[in-house]
């Protein structure tokens, strides 16, 4: 671990530049993806990437250049390109960054259980094969896959102000999905993959619930085939954490990214219904809504000590008792807007600049057990596991679909329904939050594939949430 650090530090110290400030961010990432489909092991997919980004500040103008040539000459050449670019940009600069603070911190950050070896390829395939074989033999079960992805990332940040930050992390993504087809309809039920990822080791696979899930997930896929379509009309909506994750992501996370609010994404992924003047005054949701940027849950995907600009990360409330307080804005956006933000300046790799990204964006748990959440609903529906999403460019009007639905009548769970969907407007939806589950309903989830920026950056994002109830939401089935 950090075997390249001594050489990198020595080469950084030998760099020469006329810039008043410069930094180096080195990233080495390796990954493997293993899967068994219908009891047949598929070839492993392996990846490795390594390089560095050099950033300079010249007369208040910042510029950067990336390289995978990590020799002294390669790093010096990239630094020279960055400096040349900064000088060219000076006549056109919109900001003078000479007064923007820079980090001088020194710290290490490690994923939990990083010192414990991960199971071998052979052991992983054996585990995946056993779960695949547990899927029952039924001609209606036409496809299934069990998988695990493992990514190791090592990052070193050095700058001319004396900062020295190292992070070593391991990310694990277990997954299982089963598709059933009866000649007229197909239904898929899944576990993990797109909505469950954590930092850690083999313990992540256990926490996901993958072991022993094959038969259960297959049975739920068959239940969906036989289930009636979701009825249409207003109902109370109980969203489980694996759907709350998508709800948080799309209608809180993206709208609160400060660079988006400042207009940076307008030509690519839209704007935000949130305005800069809304912070401190906008009632985003009901009094039950408490949303935090929280880098301190060790197993969560986007937990870290410092962001990619070297800013120390700490837990902050973005929304407290429904009131909007703070945006998701890193150091540069904070400087531009004159607002407090969080340490969420992040890049997807060595050849991309850090931009404002969601990290761990969580809803704090309330005080109601799941039984009470269900028991207080007279006419409602439970929805779980996202399967489709659509939201407008301002991240306001949305329509989401789930894999699994169950009707709730007079405080009791009733029959399964298929193709459950709901639609609402973000600025109104969160005000309908009427009950928040307790810590026993709280789950730490995350996705590896949040995209943003030009050129596109796909990054890891964590979302943790309890189960939540929303009142009088428009729900409908697949044919509405």
N, C-alpha and C positions, 0 to 999 in steps of 0.2 A: 504494500500500500504506500502511495506517495513516493514510489521509488525514483521518479523523475524530478522530485522536488529539489534536491540539492543542485542538480545541473541547471534546472530552470531558474532557480534563485541566483545562481552565479551568472548566468547569461543575462538575466534581467539587470543585474547590477552593472554589467558591462555595456549596456545600451547607451547610445549617445543621441541626444535630441536637443533642439532649441526650445521645446515646449516647456511651459511653466509647470505642467502636470502631465503625467502619463501613467497608464496602467496596463496590465497584462492579465487576461483571463484565459487560463488553460483548461480544456475539457477533454477527458478521455471517457468514451462510452462504449460498452460492449453489451450485446444482448443475445438472447436465444429464445426462440418460440417453438414449443413442442406441442403436438396434437395427435390424438387418436380419433379417427373418424370411422364410425360403424365397425369398430373392433380392428381396424387396420391402422398401424402406426404410420404417420406421414413423416417424410424426411424433416429433420430439424432445420429451422431457419436461423442462421447465425449472422451477426453483424458486429462491426468494430469501426470506431471513428475517433480521430484524435486531431487536435489542432489548437490554435490560440488566436485570440482577438487582442489587438493592440489599439488602445485609445489614447488620444492626446488632447490637450487643451492649449491652444495658442491664441494669445490676446483675447481670451474669453470665448473662443470658438472651439467646439469639440468636433472631432472627426475620428474615424476608425478604419482599420484594415485588418483582415484576417488572413491566416496562413496555416497550411499543414506542414510547412518546412520549419521545424523547430530547432534547427541549427542556429548558431550565433548570427550567421549571415542572413538566414531566413527571417528571424525575428527583427533584425535591424532593418531589413528591406521593408517589412510590413510597417514598422514604426515610421520609416521615412515616407512611405506612401500616405500614411495617416496625417503626418505633419504637412506634407505638400497639399493634401486636400483641405486641411484646415485653413491654410494660408489663402488658397483659392476661394474659399467660402467667405472669407472675412468681409468683402464688400457687400455681400448679400445676406449677412447674418441677421436674424431676427431677435436673437438673444445675446446678451453679454454674460457669460457664465463665470467670470472671474471671481465673483463673490459667492458662488455656490460651494457649500461645504463639501469636503471629501473625507473619506474614511481613513483612519489610522489604526483601526482595530487589528488585533491578532487573536485568532481563535480557530479551533477545529470543531467540526460537526460530523457525527456518525449516525447512520441508521441503527436501530436496535438490532441486536443479535448479529451484527455484521462480522463478529469474530467467529461465528459458527458456520462451518461449511454448508453449502446448499446440497441437497441430495444429488447424486450423480445422474447423468442422462439416463442410464439404465434404470435406476430407481424411479425416476420421474415417469418414464414410459410404463413401468410396471404399475405405478399408481393410476395413471391415466387409463391404461388398458383394463384394469380391474373395474374402474367406474364405468367405462364404456360397456363392458360385459354385463354389468348389472342392469342395463336397460332391457326391459322385458322383450321377448320375442312376440311381436304383434305386427301383422301385415300393415296396419295403419301407421306404424312408426317408420317413416320413410327415410329419416336422416337424423343423425346425432353426432356430436363432437364434444370431446373433452380436451381441454388444453391448459397450458400454463406458459406464461411469458415471464422472463427474468431479465432485468436490466441492471447493470452496474454502472455507476457514474462516479468519476473522480474529478474534482474541480479544485483549481488553485488560483487564487486572486492575489496579485501583488501590485502595489502602486508606489509612486515616488514620494508619497507622504508617510510611508512606512507600514502600510497595511499588509498583512500576511494572513490570508484566510484559506482554510482547507476544508473541503467537504467530501466525504466518501459515503455513498448511498447505494442501497439495493432495493429495487422495486419489483414486486411480485404481483402477477395478474392471473389468478385462476379463472377458469371458465367452463361452463357446461351448457349446451343447448340441445333441445330435442324438438323435432318437427313431426307433427302428425297430419295425415291426409286421408280423407275418406272418399275421395273421388269427386267431391264437390267443394270442399273447404279445406284449407290448411291452417294450422295454428302452431305457433312456436312458443315454447316456454324455456326460459333460460335462468341461469344462476351465474353471477359474477361477470367476468370478461369486461364489458363496457362500463359497468357501474361498480365494480369492486376491484380496487387495487390498493395495496398498502406497502409501506416500507417494512423490511424485516427478512425473515428466512422462511423455513418450511412451516413455521407457526402461522404464516399468513394463509396457507392452504387450509389449515384446520379452522381458523377463524372464519373463513369464507363459508364454511359448511359444505365444501365440495365432496369430502369423503362421506360416502353413504347417500349421496343425493341423486344418483342416477335413476333409481326406480321411482323416487318421489316426483322428480321433474317430468319424467315420462308420463306418469299417471296424471299429472296436472295438464299436460298437453292433450291427453285423451279426454279429460273432463271438458276442456275448452271446445273440442270438436262437438260434443253432445250438448253444450250449453246454449241457451237462447241468446239472442243478440241483446246488447245493453239497451234498456228503454231510454227514451228521450224525454228531457224536461228538467226543471230545476230540482236539485237534491243537495243535501249536505254531502260533502265529499271528504272522505278519510283517505289521505295520501300516506302510504308507507314510505319509509326512508329511502328506498331505492328509486322511488319516483320524486320524492322531495328533492333529491339530489339534482335532477334535471330542472325542476322548478326553480330552485335556488340559483342554479347556474345561469339559466337564460333570462330570468326576470328580476334578479337582484345583482348577480355577478357582472354580467356584461353592461347593464345600464349604469353601474357605479364606477366603471373604469374611467379614470379621469382624462386620459388622453382621448378617449372616445367622446366624452363630454366637451372637450376642447376642440373637437372636430377632426381628429387625425384619421378616423376610420370611415369618413363619409363616402369616399369613392370606392370602398371595398365592402365593408360589412355593416354600413349604416351608422346611425347616430345613437342618441339616447333621449328618452323622454325626460330625463333628469337634467336640470340646469344647474350651473355653478351656484347660483343664488339660492337654490333649494336647501343647501346644507345648513342645518341648524334651525330650519323652519318647516320643512315638508313632513307631514304625517304620512309616512310611507306605508304603514300598516297599522293593525290594531295594537292596543297596548300590550298584547301578548307576544309581539314580534321582537326578538332580540337576536341580532346578527353580529357575528364577530369574525374578524380576520385573526386566525389563531395558528401560529406556527409551532405551538408547544405540545401538540399531541404526537408523541414519538412515532407511532405507526402510520400516521396519516401521510398521504402521498406528497403533499407540498409542505411538509415541516422542514425547516432549515434554520440555521443560526443567523445568516446574513443573506441578503439578496445578491443579485449578480453585479450590482454597483457597489457592493461592500457596505450597505446600510444594515445595521443591526435590526433584527426582526423581533417584535413583541406583540402580544395579544392586544387588540384594540376593538372597541365596539364601533361598528359602522352604523348600526341602527339599535337604539335602546328604547324599549317600550313604544316601538313604532315610529319614533322620531328619527329622521335621517341626520346623522352627525358627521360622517367622514367618508371621503371617497377612496376608491382603490387607486391611489396614485403614488408612484415612486418618487425618488428625489428630483428628477428633472421636471415632472409634471407639477410637483409641489412648488418648485421654484418658479415655473411659468405662471401658475395660478395664484400664488401667494396663499395656499391653503395647506393645512396639515393633511397628510395621507398615511400610508403604511409602507413597509419595506417589501414591495411587490414588483420591483423592476427585475424582469426575468427574461432569459433567452432560451431558445430550444436547443442551442448547441454553440460550438466555438465560432461558427461563421455567421452568426446573427447577433445584432445589437439587442441589449435588454430593452424591453418596452413594458408598459403597465399591463400586468396579467393577474387574473385571479390566482390565488394560491390555495390556502385552506380557508374556505368561506363556509361558516357553520351557523346553524340556528341553535341557540342554547336551549336545553331541555326545560320543560315545564314541570307540572306536578301531578299529571293524570296518568294512571296506568292504562294500558290498552283496553282492558275490560271496561273501564269507566268511559273512555272515548267512545267505544261502541255502544255502551249502555245508554248514553245520553242522546243518541241519534234516533229519531223516530222514523225518518224517511230519508235514506241515504245510500251511499255506495262506497265500498272500499276499492281502491285501485293501487296496483303494484307493478313495478318494473316497466320502465319506459320502452316503447317500441317505435314511436314516431314523434316528430316535433316540427312546429312551424311557428315563427314569430316575426313580426314586422321589423322594418329597418330601425325603428326607434326603440325596439325591445319592449313593446307595449302590448299590442293585441296579439294573443297567442292561441294556438290549438295544439293540444298534446294527446297522444294515444298511449295506452298501456297494454301489457300482455294479459293481465289478470284482473278480473273484477268479481266482487261479491256484493249482492244486495244486502242492505241493512234495514230491517223493519222492526219498529218498536223495541229498539235496543238489542236486537239479536242479529247475528250473521245468518243470512239465508243462502239461497242458491248461487252458484257460479254463473256469471254472464261473460260473454266474449265480446271482443272488439270495444272495450270501454274507452271512451274519449271524453274530454272536457275542454271548454273554451272560456276565455275571460280576457280582461284587460289588466295588465300588471298594476297600474295605478289604482285600480279598484279591488283587485283580487286579494291583495295582502290585507286590506282593511276588513275582509270577511273572515279572517283567521279567528276562530271562536274557541279553539281548545288546542293545547300543546302537550304532547306526551311526556312522560317522565324519563328519567335516566335509563330505565329498563327498555324503553323503546328506541333509545338513541343508538345510531349505528354510524361507524366511521367508514365512509365509502370514498370512491374517487375514480377518475377517468384519465387515461393516458392520452386522449386525443382531442383536446380543446384547440381549435385553430383560430388564428388571428394574425393580422399584420400583412404587409407586402414587402418582400416576399413572405409567403405564409410561414408561420411558426406554429408547430403542433407541440403542445406542452402538457405536462402532468398537472392535474388540478384535484384538490381534495375537497370533499363536501361531507360534513357530518350533520345529522339531523335526527330529531325524534319524529314519531308519527304526528301528523297534524290534521285538524279538522277545519274545513272552510264551509261557510254557510251559503246555501242557496246558489249553487253553481250550476251552470248549464252543462248537462252531460248528454251524451248521445252514443249510438252504436255505429257500426261500420257502414251502414247503408244510409245514414242521415246526411 
